[in-house]
C-alpha cells in the first residue's frame, strides 16, 4: 500500500477549458502506518522443496535438540554438577540443612530442569515443520519415541541409570511409568492433535513445563507458608506456578503469532490467565499429588482451555 499525493498545476500556455486546465502529477510514498505483512518462507520448504524431505529433516533436528538437552541434564546428574554449585553456598544456609536433604534437593532441581526445558525447547521447534497434518504427526514422533523409551525403562526392559536418575525422584526405574510417561504423552498429544495453531496446545505445555516446574523450585526454596488444605504445597509455589505458566503462555503466543500461526488478542491473554490459575489450583489439591501433577495439570489446561481459549 502506498500514500499518493496529487499536485495540480495550470500550464501558462494552456487555452483549454477549465476541466483540461489542470495537469495531475502523482508521487507515491511508502505507507508507514500499515506496512505490508512480512511474508515468511513456508516451513514446508525450509530445508527442501520436497515437503516430506523437509519434515524428515525437521524431525531429525528437533530430535537432536531434545536429545542434546536430555544428555546435558543426564551428565549434570551423573557428574554431580549441582553438588559443586552447592559447595559455593553460604555456610550459614548450609548449617540449617542436613547432607541428605541437600542431596535430595540437588536431585530434585536437576529433575525439574529437565521438566522445564525439554517441552518448551521442543515447542520452539514446531515452526520447522510443514503446516499440514503430516507436519503435526512427524513432530509428534519425537515425544512419541520418548513414550516408548519411558515404557521400556519403567518396565526394566531397558537399562539407563543416567536417564532414570535425572527423571525420577528416588532413582526407581518404575517411577518413569507415571510422571515422565504422562509428560511425554502430553507433548505428543499437543503436537499431534492441537498443534501450533491452537492456544490450547500452548496452555497445556507451558503450564506443565514452566508452571509445574517453577512451582516446585520456588516452593522448596521459599515455601515456608503452607496451604491450609494441603501441607505439602506452599503459597509461594502455587503463585509461582500460575505466574510462570501464564507468562510462558504469553511468550509462546507472541512467538507463534509473529510467525503467522495465530492472532494474539486480549481475549486470549485473559484465557491463558484463567487456565494458569485453574491449573495452579488443581495442582495444589491433595488429590493431584496422589494421581500425579503431570497428569492433572495438562488435563486441566486442556479442559479449561477448551472453554475459554
C-alpha positions as MATLAB code, in Angstrom:
seq = 'XXXXXXXXXXXXXXXXXXXXXXXXXXXXXXXXXXXXXXXXXXXXXXXXXXXXXXXXXXXXXXXXXXXXXXXXXXXXXXXXXXXXXXXXXXXXXXXXXXXXXXXXXXXXXXXXXXXXXXXXXXXXXXXXXXXXXXXXXXXXXXXXXXXXXXXXXXXXXXXXXXXXXXXXXXXXXXXXXXXXXXXXXXXXXXXXXXXXXXXXXXXXXXXXXXXXXXXXXXXXXXXXXXXXXXXXXXXXXXXXXXXXXXXXXXXXXXXXXXXXXXXXXXXXXXXXXXXXXXXXXXXXXXXXXXXXXXXXXXXXXXXXXXXXX';
ca = [
       0.000    0.000    0.000;
       1.302    3.481   -0.823;
       0.397    7.040    0.087;
      -0.413    9.046   -3.030;
      -0.008   12.828   -3.299;
      -1.578   14.592   -6.267;
      -0.218   18.005   -7.392;
      -2.327   20.146   -9.700;
      -0.705   22.742  -11.974;
      -2.016   25.250  -14.531;
       0.125   25.478  -17.679;
       0.834   29.059  -18.734;
       0.228   28.435  -22.428;
      -2.935   26.388  -21.974;
      -6.066   27.649  -23.786;
      -8.253   24.643  -22.995;
     -11.350   24.749  -20.837;
     -11.330   24.513  -17.008;
     -11.566   20.743  -16.880;
      -8.464   20.400  -19.037;
      -6.541   23.255  -17.492;
      -5.035   21.225  -14.711;
      -2.431   18.529  -15.099;
      -2.036   15.986  -12.350;
       1.313   14.686  -11.189;
       1.350   11.663   -8.868;
       4.017   10.864   -6.333;
       3.850    7.681   -4.290;
       5.483    7.196   -0.883;
       5.608    4.021    1.208;
       2.760    3.762    3.689;
       4.454    3.592    7.069;
       1.378    3.288    9.256;
       0.240   -0.025    7.798;
       3.230   -1.920    6.436;
       2.681   -4.882    4.208;
       2.690   -8.076    6.297;
       6.010   -9.828    6.256;
       5.847  -12.920    4.109;
       7.593  -15.818    5.790;
       9.173  -18.644    3.920;
       6.921  -21.659    4.093;
       8.025  -24.177    6.674;
       7.325  -26.865    4.114;
      10.298  -25.694    2.029;
      12.530  -24.587    4.887;
      15.028  -27.365    4.253;
      13.932  -28.742    0.895;
      11.432  -28.128   -1.891;
      10.042  -31.559   -1.077;
       7.648  -31.326    1.898;
       8.318  -34.879    3.054;
      12.087  -34.416    2.995;
      11.778  -31.076    4.778;
       9.647  -32.596    7.553;
      12.055  -35.511    7.954;
      14.957  -33.073    8.342;
      12.918  -31.045   10.847;
      12.193  -34.226   12.791;
      15.876  -35.059   12.945;
      16.870  -31.559   14.040;
      14.205  -31.241   16.722;
      15.003  -34.716   17.968;
      18.674  -33.811   18.121;
      17.921  -30.686   20.142;
      15.727  -32.609   22.593;
      18.300  -35.390   22.910;
      21.103  -32.882   23.483;
      19.169  -31.234   26.303;
      18.383  -34.594   27.855;
      22.027  -35.666   27.660;
      23.087  -32.365   29.185;
      20.916  -32.884   32.265;
      21.918  -36.546   32.432;
      25.552  -35.502   32.624;
      24.883  -32.907   35.321;
      23.171  -35.603   37.358;
      25.918  -38.130   36.706;
      28.795  -35.737   37.455;
      27.080  -34.150   40.439;
      27.447  -30.666   38.965;
      24.904  -29.170   41.323;
      26.762  -30.723   44.248;
      29.675  -28.492   43.247;
      27.367  -25.495   42.906;
      26.022  -26.088   46.388;
      29.610  -26.098   47.617;
      29.746  -22.367   46.975;
      26.599  -21.696   49.007;
      26.741  -19.642   52.134;
      27.730  -21.733   55.156;
      25.010  -20.057   57.201;
      22.379  -21.547   54.913;
      24.040  -24.946   54.828;
      24.165  -25.111   58.592;
      20.388  -25.480   58.675;
      20.295  -28.305   56.144;
      21.370  -31.887   56.517;
      23.546  -33.515   53.874;
      20.746  -35.929   52.955;
      18.327  -33.048   52.457;
      20.858  -31.244   50.279;
      21.320  -34.318   48.093;
      17.569  -34.691   47.672;
      17.260  -31.016   46.771;
      20.030  -31.259   44.189;
      18.473  -34.300   42.525;
      15.078  -32.598   42.571;
      16.488  -29.453   40.967;
      18.155  -31.460   38.203;
      14.945  -33.357   37.523;
      12.909  -30.152   37.409;
      15.341  -28.543   34.965;
      14.702  -31.495   32.664;
      10.982  -30.997   33.252;
      11.061  -27.287   32.382;
      13.381  -27.227   29.395;
      12.552  -30.280   27.290;
       8.942  -29.483   26.424;
       9.486  -25.753   25.971;
      12.537  -26.262   23.754;
      10.708  -28.820   21.643;
       7.778  -26.451   21.146;
      10.224  -23.861   19.796;
      10.998  -26.334   17.006;
       7.404  -26.616   15.752;
       7.780  -23.910   13.064;
      10.370  -26.093   11.318;
       7.601  -28.465   10.252;
       5.047  -28.061    7.477;
       1.602  -26.710    8.261;
      -0.449  -29.758    7.321;
      -1.348  -32.858    9.300;
       1.854  -34.508    8.109;
       3.967  -31.927    9.928;
       1.993  -32.371   13.137;
       2.309  -36.154   13.065;
       6.042  -36.106   12.346;
       6.569  -33.543   15.108;
       4.793  -35.932   17.481;
       7.201  -38.732   16.548;
       9.975  -37.413   18.807;
       7.998  -37.320   22.079;
       6.217  -40.471   20.883;
       9.553  -42.277   20.794;
      10.167  -40.992   24.300;
       6.909  -42.645   25.411;
       8.295  -45.974   24.209;
      11.579  -45.275   25.983;
       9.807  -44.473   29.258;
       7.841  -47.718   28.983;
      10.967  -49.782   28.314;
      12.910  -48.135   31.149;
       9.994  -48.221   33.562;
       9.357  -51.904   32.936;
      13.057  -52.701   33.384;
      13.487  -53.949   29.823;
      15.998  -51.205   29.016;
      18.754  -50.108   31.386;
      19.851  -46.462   31.512;
      20.846  -45.344   35.006;
      21.658  -41.770   33.948;
      18.199  -41.224   32.482;
      16.487  -42.832   35.443;
      18.495  -40.693   37.862;
      17.715  -37.456   36.039;
      13.971  -38.114   35.650;
      12.961  -39.925   38.848;
      12.525  -38.790   42.441;
      14.149  -41.722   44.209;
      16.126  -43.417   41.434;
      13.492  -46.133   40.967;
      13.010  -47.017   37.292;
       9.316  -47.741   37.923;
       8.730  -44.042   38.564;
       9.138  -43.444   34.846;
       5.804  -45.174   34.263;
       3.996  -42.250   35.899;
       5.199  -38.625   35.737;
       7.741  -38.896   32.888;
       5.338  -41.038   30.857;
       2.480  -38.542   31.333;
       4.866  -35.738   30.420;
       5.870  -37.350   27.127;
       2.235  -38.186   26.353;
       1.207  -34.544   26.868;
       3.830  -33.232   24.439;
       2.926  -35.938   21.923;
      -0.816  -35.229   22.001;
      -0.282  -31.460   21.970;
       1.736  -31.875   18.771;
      -0.447  -34.429   17.013;
      -3.905  -33.117   17.947;
      -3.752  -29.390   18.718;
      -0.525  -28.292   17.014;
       0.938  -24.791   16.785;
      -2.222  -23.008   15.664;
      -4.024  -23.866   18.897;
      -3.682  -21.850   22.114;
      -4.778  -24.992   23.961;
      -1.502  -26.675   22.991;
       0.409  -23.669   24.334;
      -1.558  -23.665   27.593;
      -1.092  -27.399   28.184;
       2.658  -27.463   27.530;
       3.506  -24.173   29.257;
       1.579  -24.919   32.441;
       3.026  -28.415   32.578;
       6.636  -27.404   31.892;
       7.133  -23.834   33.097;
       4.292  -23.708   35.617;
       4.668  -27.024   37.416;
       8.463  -26.963   37.146;
       8.936  -23.491   38.612;
       6.344  -24.152   41.318;
       8.445  -26.932   42.785;
      11.703  -24.971   42.634;
      10.233  -21.839   44.225;
       8.147  -23.785   46.714;
      11.102  -25.734   48.056;
      13.256  -22.648   48.330;
      10.787  -20.090   49.674;
       7.663  -22.067   50.551;
       7.611  -21.813   54.322;
       3.933  -20.811   54.384;
       1.863  -23.876   53.555;
      -1.612  -24.017   52.070;
      -4.340  -24.634   54.674;
      -5.810  -27.534   52.701;
      -2.505  -29.148   51.697;
       0.548  -29.000   53.951;
       2.705  -30.432   51.174;
       2.130  -27.359   48.977;
       3.068  -23.746   49.623;
       1.513  -20.397   48.807;
       4.695  -19.294   47.052;
       4.776  -22.453   44.949;
       1.175  -22.102   43.787;
       1.521  -18.403   42.980;
       4.771  -19.091   41.120;
       3.110  -21.829   39.110;
       0.253  -19.584   37.985;
       2.640  -16.764   37.093;
       5.201  -18.938   35.279;
       2.577  -20.848   33.306;
       0.828  -17.625   32.338;
       3.993  -15.760   31.306;
       5.286  -18.718   29.305;
       1.923  -18.998   27.534;
       2.021  -15.306   26.629;
       5.568  -15.662   25.333;
       4.661  -18.556   23.057;
       1.506  -16.781   21.921;
       3.639  -13.911   20.625;
       6.189  -16.361   19.218;
       3.675  -18.268   17.094;
       1.755  -15.097   16.275;
       4.900  -13.467   14.896;
       5.233  -16.415   12.529;
       1.630  -16.148   11.379;
       0.226  -19.271   13.036;
      -2.260  -17.462   15.268;
      -3.511  -13.982   16.080;
      -2.796  -12.648   19.548;
      -5.621  -10.889   21.366;
      -6.558   -9.584   24.798;
      -9.221  -12.315   24.997;
      -6.532  -14.959   24.506;
      -4.376  -13.349   27.196;
      -7.301  -13.457   29.620;
      -7.954  -17.069   28.677;
      -4.336  -18.002   29.417;
      -4.615  -16.318   32.813;
      -7.750  -18.287   33.689;
      -6.156  -21.554   32.570;
      -2.972  -20.936   34.578;
      -4.902  -20.077   37.756;
      -7.084  -23.171   37.347;
      -4.045  -25.388   36.735;
      -2.314  -23.999   39.841;
      -5.400  -24.631   41.975;
      -5.731  -28.203   40.738;
      -2.008  -28.844   41.237;
      -2.257  -27.662   44.840;
      -5.048  -30.106   45.696;
      -4.013  -33.270   47.607;
      -5.737  -35.472   45.022;
      -3.451  -34.087   42.335;
      -0.412  -35.291   44.262;
      -1.881  -38.776   44.579;
      -2.728  -39.016   40.883;
       0.331  -37.132   39.543;
       0.781  -33.468   38.643;
       1.985  -34.391   35.169;
      -1.446  -35.865   34.530;
      -3.790  -33.448   36.298;
      -2.154  -30.191   35.139;
      -2.342  -30.796   31.356;
      -5.827  -32.302   31.659;
      -6.960  -29.175   33.490;
      -5.295  -26.921   30.926;
      -6.970  -28.733   28.030;
     -10.399  -28.784   29.678;
     -10.424  -25.144   30.825;
      -8.653  -24.041   27.667;
     -11.363  -25.582   25.513;
     -13.855  -23.350   27.363;
     -12.017  -20.024   27.415;
      -9.492  -20.113   24.549;
];
